[in-house]
Amino acid sequence: MIFIQVKALAGPNFVRANDVLAVQYTDREKCTIVLAGGVTLPCTEAATEIVARIEAAAAALAAPPA
């Protein structure tokens, strides 16, 4: 289980990377994260930044242990 930090409207939040279903682009520097269970989380950072963190977390989970 890997958590990523996102900048939500109310402050920093930590979400489980594998619970993210979608990242919706709403503005140049804003997006909405759709989580499992239908929860949405409005964020104050670009969607590309969040997607990069999710992809890095997925790669870390897929990597074999050292």
DRENDO-1510 file (C-alpha; in Angstrom, 1 decimal, always signed):
<recs>
REC; n; res; u; v; w
REC; 1; MET; +0.0; +0.0; +0.0 .
REC; 2; ILE; +1.5; +3.3; -1.1 .
REC; 3; PHE; +0.2; +6.7; -0.3 .
REC; 4; ILE; +0.7; +9.8; -2.4 .
REC; 5; GLN; +0.4; +13.4; -1.1 .
REC; 6; VAL; -1.9; +15.8; -3.0 .
REC; 7; LYS; -2.7; +19.4; -2.4 .
REC; 8; ALA; -6.4; +19.6; -1.9 .
REC; 9; LEU; -8.5; +22.8; -1.5 .
REC; 10; ALA; -8.5; +22.3; +2.3 .
REC; 11; GLY; -4.8; +21.4; +2.6 .
REC; 12; PRO; -2.6; +18.4; +2.0 .
REC; 13; ASN; -4.2; +15.0; +1.8 .
REC; 14; PHE; -2.8; +11.5; +1.5 .
REC; 15; VAL; -4.6; +9.0; -0.8 .
REC; 16; ARG; -3.8; +5.4; -1.6 .
REC; 17; ALA; -2.4; +5.3; -5.1 .
REC; 18; ASN; -4.3; +2.1; -6.0 .
REC; 19; ASP; -7.7; +3.7; -5.0 .
REC; 20; VAL; -7.4; +6.4; -7.7 .
REC; 21; LEU; -9.8; +5.7; -10.6 .
REC; 22; ALA; -9.4; +8.9; -12.5 .
REC; 23; VAL; -7.8; +12.4; -12.5 .
REC; 24; GLN; -10.1; +14.9; -14.1 .
REC; 25; TYR; -8.6; +18.1; -15.6 .
REC; 26; THR; -10.6; +21.1; -14.5 .
REC; 27; ASP; -8.2; +24.0; -15.0 .
REC; 28; ARG; -4.6; +24.6; -15.8 .
REC; 29; GLU; -3.6; +24.3; -12.1 .
REC; 30; LYS; -6.6; +22.4; -10.7 .
REC; 31; CYS; -8.0; +19.0; -11.0 .
REC; 32; THR; -10.4; +16.5; -9.4 .
REC; 33; ILE; -9.3; +13.0; -8.2 .
REC; 34; VAL; -12.0; +10.3; -8.4 .
REC; 35; LEU; -11.4; +7.6; -5.8 .
REC; 36; ALA; -12.9; +4.2; -5.4 .
REC; 37; GLY; -16.3; +4.4; -3.7 .
REC; 38; GLY; -17.3; +7.5; -5.6 .
REC; 39; VAL; -15.4; +10.0; -3.5 .
REC; 40; THR; -14.1; +13.0; -5.4 .
REC; 41; LEU; -11.2; +15.2; -4.1 .
REC; 42; PRO; -10.7; +18.7; -5.7 .
REC; 43; CYS; -7.0; +19.6; -5.8 .
REC; 44; THR; -5.0; +22.8; -6.4 .
REC; 45; GLU; -2.3; +21.3; -8.5 .
REC; 46; ALA; -2.0; +20.2; -12.2 .
REC; 47; ALA; -3.4; +16.8; -13.2 .
REC; 48; THR; -0.1; +15.9; -14.9 .
REC; 49; GLU; +1.8; +16.3; -11.6 .
REC; 50; ILE; -0.7; +13.9; -9.8 .
REC; 51; VAL; -0.6; +11.4; -12.6 .
REC; 52; ALA; +3.2; +11.4; -12.5 .
REC; 53; ARG; +3.1; +10.5; -8.8 .
REC; 54; ILE; +0.5; +7.8; -9.3 .
REC; 55; GLU; +2.6; +6.3; -12.1 .
REC; 56; ALA; +5.7; +6.4; -9.9 .
REC; 57; ALA; +3.8; +4.7; -7.1 .
REC; 58; ALA; +2.6; +2.0; -9.5 .
REC; 59; ALA; +6.2; +1.4; -10.8 .
REC; 60; ALA; +7.4; +1.1; -7.2 .
REC; 61; LEU; +4.8; -1.6; -6.5 .
REC; 62; ALA; +5.7; -3.5; -9.7 .
REC; 63; ALA; +9.4; -3.4; -9.0 .
REC; 64; PRO; +10.8; -6.6; -7.5 .
REC; 65; PRO; +12.2; -6.3; -4.0 .
REC; 66; ALA; +15.9; -5.7; -3.7 .
</recs>
